[in-house]
Amino acid sequence: MAKAKESMTAVERRAEELDTIAAVLPIDRRDELAELLTDHDVETLRHLVNQGMGDNTLRALTSDLTYLEAWGMAATGKSLPWPAPEALLLKFVAQHLWDPEKRAVDPDHGMPATVDEDLRRQGFLKSVGPHAPATVRRRLANWSTLTKWRGFDGAFASPALKSAIRLAIRAAPRQRLRKSAKAVTSDVLAKLLATCASDSLRDLRDRAILMVAFASGGRRRSEIAGLRLEQLTVEAPIEVPDGPPLPSLAIHLGRTKTTTGEQDDVVYLTGRPVEALTAWMVAAKIENGSVFRAIGRWGTVSRRAIDPQSVNAIIKQRVEMAGMEPGEFSAHGLRSGYLTEAANRGIPLPEAMEQSRHRSVQQASSYYNDTTRRKGQAARLL
């Protein structure tokens, strides 16, 4: 066995090491990451996993590290240096925050065509135009975090870098758009569920995904993709007047994007979503591990969890099947839709936030404020 280990290539060794932390850090592009990331990158990720960092934070760090390595190779022809010199950080800003109007008259402004083509070929760039300022700031922040974890100081707080970001944003303003143009409210959800009417595995799975994601407070796609049977606890049925008791489940989210330390967030499912989830797990014979899995061409249920992007693809596919425009909806529409629907039904904001697990009252209340303004007298003076 030792001899076989020694004969492994560096890429194969990194792929195996990435696979060993996949249970904690789901990675859907493992083989590609093994080619892009260096041995030090993989070791840093393993260290962060051992430090007990939240899964969503680790996913964001991994995604941004992979992008940075791909951009660095495309822009400079070599892997990222650690620590990165100030000039490289400024180059990153200049190539990601640029003015489309100036680009129209100066092809050398912004990201060079060769770098753009390289990143698009690898699937790292999809939209046209400069990056959102929030994306650039997040990637720089994660770059800084990874630099510190490696024991280095970086130039991320330099006045020149801060000034470059500020001036670039001022020169190329971008309208801040919600992640999903339209919210998946109950009327939209009903149309999507109508496309999952059969007892096929795919319909059972997609129906469960839609109902669980919405009813559990608008769960993030990463939380749905990473849901495991071990996170589910059967609760006592809910008694209702003039009807049979409703089945109830608790979902233990563990550490999420907005939790810290040993905090374990719990949300609840009641009634139809529980029945939909149970129907899928029985049909797919899921007795442990990942709840939502890929389904092969011949109806074979995979052992591995679906990736977060698949959740988004499922929603868009069901939107198209329902006769609506896929570009107007995304997985995040379930999250915004839950709060919008709660506001429409007069559910108090604190109660809705208990289920959605929003920490920011300002962010959650924006959906309530929009609903109130739309229905209010000020919007219908004529």
Solvent accessible surface area in square Angstrom, and as a share of the most:
residue,aa,sasa,rsa
1,M,195,0.87
2,A,73,0.57
3,K,170,0.72
4,A,59,0.45
5,K,111,0.47
6,E,143,0.64
7,S,87,0.56
8,M,48,0.21
9,T,77,0.45
10,A,45,0.35
11,V,55,0.31
12,E,91,0.41
13,R,89,0.32
14,R,27,0.10
15,A,19,0.15
16,E,70,0.31
17,E,53,0.24
18,L,0,0.00
19,D,63,0.33
20,T,90,0.52
21,I,13,0.07
22,A,20,0.15
23,A,93,0.72
24,V,59,0.34
25,L,1,0.00
26,P,54,0.34
27,I,12,0.06
28,D,92,0.47
29,R,77,0.28
30,R,32,0.12
31,D,105,0.55
32,E,83,0.37
33,L,11,0.05
34,A,0,0.00
35,E,122,0.55
36,L,37,0.18
37,L,1,0.01
38,T,39,0.23
39,D,65,0.34
40,H,130,0.58
41,D,0,0.00
42,V,0,0.00
43,E,101,0.45
44,T,13,0.08
45,L,0,0.00
46,R,74,0.27
47,H,68,0.30
48,L,0,0.00
49,V,20,0.11
50,N,121,0.62
51,Q,103,0.46
52,G,28,0.27
53,M,43,0.19
54,G,15,0.14
55,D,46,0.24
56,N,25,0.13
57,T,63,0.37
58,L,0,0.00
59,R,45,0.16
60,A,37,0.29
61,L,2,0.01
62,T,8,0.05
63,S,63,0.41
64,D,0,0.00
65,L,0,0.00
66,T,4,0.03
67,Y,2,0.01
68,L,0,0.00
69,E,4,0.02
70,A,0,0.00
71,W,0,0.00
72,G,1,0.01
73,M,91,0.41
74,A,25,0.19
75,A,27,0.21
76,T,55,0.32
77,G,55,0.53
78,K,134,0.57
79,S,44,0.29
80,L,10,0.05
81,P,59,0.37
82,W,44,0.16
83,P,56,0.35
84,A,3,0.03
85,P,71,0.45
86,E,64,0.29
87,A,73,0.56
88,L,13,0.07
89,L,0,0.00
90,L,57,0.28
91,K,79,0.34
92,F,0,0.00
93,V,3,0.02
94,A,56,0.43
95,Q,14,0.06
96,H,0,0.00
97,L,10,0.05
98,W,29,0.10
99,D,34,0.18
100,P,67,0.42
101,E,140,0.63
102,K,103,0.44
103,R,56,0.21
104,A,87,0.67
105,V,126,0.72
106,D,50,0.26
107,P,103,0.65
108,D,128,0.66
109,H,41,0.19
110,G,12,0.12
111,M,8,0.04
112,P,50,0.31
113,A,61,0.47
114,T,104,0.61
115,V,6,0.03
116,D,29,0.15
117,E,111,0.50
118,D,38,0.19
119,L,0,0.00
120,R,79,0.29
121,R,179,0.65
122,Q,48,0.22
123,G,33,0.31
124,F,33,0.14
125,L,20,0.10
126,K,164,0.70
127,S,89,0.57
128,V,138,0.79
129,G,24,0.23
130,P,12,0.08
131,H,28,0.12
132,A,33,0.25
133,P,23,0.15
134,A,73,0.57
135,T,32,0.19
136,V,0,0.00
137,R,126,0.46
138,R,103,0.38
139,R,30,0.11
140,L,11,0.06
141,A,57,0.45
142,N,20,0.10
143,W,0,0.00
144,S,17,0.11
145,T,47,0.27
146,L,1,0.00
147,T,1,0.00
148,K,139,0.59
149,W,90,0.31
150,R,46,0.17
151,G,66,0.64
152,F,84,0.35
153,D,129,0.67
154,G,38,0.37
155,A,28,0.22
156,F,34,0.14
157,A,76,0.59
158,S,18,0.12
159,P,110,0.69
160,A,45,0.35
161,L,3,0.02
162,K,114,0.48
163,S,33,0.21
164,A,29,0.22
165,I,22,0.11
166,R,125,0.46
167,L,94,0.47
168,A,17,0.13
169,I,39,0.20
170,R,166,0.60
171,A,61,0.47
172,A,7,0.06
173,P,107,0.67
174,R,115,0.42
175,Q,151,0.67
176,R,214,0.78
177,L,130,0.65
178,R,110,0.40
179,K,143,0.60
180,S,5,0.03
181,A,82,0.63
182,K,98,0.42
183,A,30,0.23
184,V,0,0.00
185,T,21,0.12
186,S,37,0.24
187,D,90,0.47
188,V,18,0.11
189,L,17,0.08
190,A,58,0.45
191,K,108,0.46
192,L,0,0.00
193,L,14,0.07
194,A,73,0.57
195,T,26,0.15
196,C,2,0.01
197,A,87,0.68
198,S,57,0.37
199,D,126,0.65
200,S,55,0.36
201,L,46,0.23
202,R,95,0.35
203,D,19,0.10
204,L,27,0.13
205,R,12,0.05
206,D,0,0.00
207,R,68,0.25
208,A,0,0.00
209,I,0,0.00
210,L,0,0.00
211,M,11,0.05
212,V,0,0.00
213,A,1,0.01
214,F,24,0.10
215,A,30,0.23
216,S,0,0.00
217,G,0,0.00
218,G,0,0.00
219,R,7,0.02
220,R,45,0.16
221,R,94,0.34
222,S,19,0.12
223,E,21,0.10
224,I,4,0.02
225,A,2,0.02
226,G,25,0.24
227,L,4,0.02
228,R,102,0.37
229,L,44,0.22
230,E,114,0.51
231,Q,41,0.18
232,L,26,0.13
233,T,57,0.33
234,V,124,0.71
235,E,63,0.28
236,A,77,0.60
237,P,80,0.50
238,I,77,0.39
239,E,135,0.60
240,V,48,0.28
241,P,121,0.76
242,D,157,0.81
243,G,37,0.36
244,P,107,0.67
245,P,66,0.41
246,L,61,0.31
247,P,46,0.29
248,S,8,0.05
249,L,12,0.06
250,A,2,0.01
251,I,3,0.01
252,H,60,0.27
253,L,20,0.10
254,G,27,0.26
255,R,89,0.33
256,T,11,0.07
257,K,126,0.54
258,T,44,0.26
259,T,14,0.08
260,T,106,0.62
261,G,52,0.50
262,E,167,0.75
263,Q,77,0.34
264,D,74,0.39
265,D,3,0.02
266,V,42,0.24
267,V,1,0.00
268,Y,113,0.43
269,L,1,0.01
270,T,55,0.32
271,G,5,0.05
272,R,144,0.52
273,P,14,0.09
274,V,9,0.05
275,E,97,0.43
276,A,10,0.08
277,L,0,0.00
278,T,61,0.35
279,A,43,0.33
280,W,0,0.00
281,M,27,0.12
282,V,106,0.61
283,A,43,0.33
284,A,12,0.09
285,K,169,0.72
286,I,11,0.06
287,E,141,0.63
288,N,96,0.49
289,G,10,0.09
290,S,12,0.07
291,V,0,0.00
292,F,0,0.00
293,R,28,0.10
294,A,45,0.35
295,I,18,0.09
296,G,31,0.30
297,R,209,0.76
298,W,208,0.73
299,G,34,0.33
300,T,94,0.55
301,V,35,0.20
302,S,40,0.26
303,R,218,0.80
304,R,145,0.53
305,A,41,0.32
306,I,12,0.06
307,D,38,0.20
308,P,31,0.19
309,Q,93,0.41
310,S,34,0.22
311,V,1,0.01
312,N,16,0.08
313,A,54,0.42
314,I,13,0.07
315,I,0,0.00
316,K,62,0.26
317,Q,91,0.40
318,R,5,0.02
319,V,0,0.00
320,E,111,0.50
321,M,105,0.47
322,A,30,0.23
323,G,70,0.67
324,M,42,0.19
325,E,96,0.43
326,P,32,0.20
327,G,61,0.59
328,E,57,0.26
329,F,9,0.04
330,S,17,0.11
331,A,6,0.05
332,H,42,0.19
333,G,0,0.00
334,L,2,0.01
335,R,11,0.04
336,S,5,0.03
337,G,0,0.00
338,Y,32,0.12
339,L,0,0.00
340,T,25,0.15
341,E,19,0.09
342,A,3,0.03
343,A,15,0.12
344,N,50,0.25
345,R,159,0.58
346,G,60,0.58
347,I,58,0.30
348,P,80,0.50
349,L,33,0.17
350,P,96,0.60
351,E,107,0.48
352,A,1,0.01
353,M,24,0.11
354,E,116,0.52
355,Q,32,0.14
356,S,0,0.00
357,R,34,0.12
358,H,12,0.06
359,R,100,0.36
360,S,48,0.31
361,V,90,0.51
362,Q,156,0.69
363,Q,93,0.41
364,A,0,0.00
365,S,20,0.13
366,S,36,0.23
367,Y,12,0.05
368,Y,33,0.13
369,N,81,0.41
370,D,57,0.30
371,T,8,0.05
372,T,96,0.56
373,R,172,0.63
374,R,154,0.56
375,K,102,0.43
376,G,24,0.23
377,Q,139,0.62
378,A,89,0.69
379,A,68,0.53
380,R,156,0.57
381,L,149,0.74
382,L,216,1.07
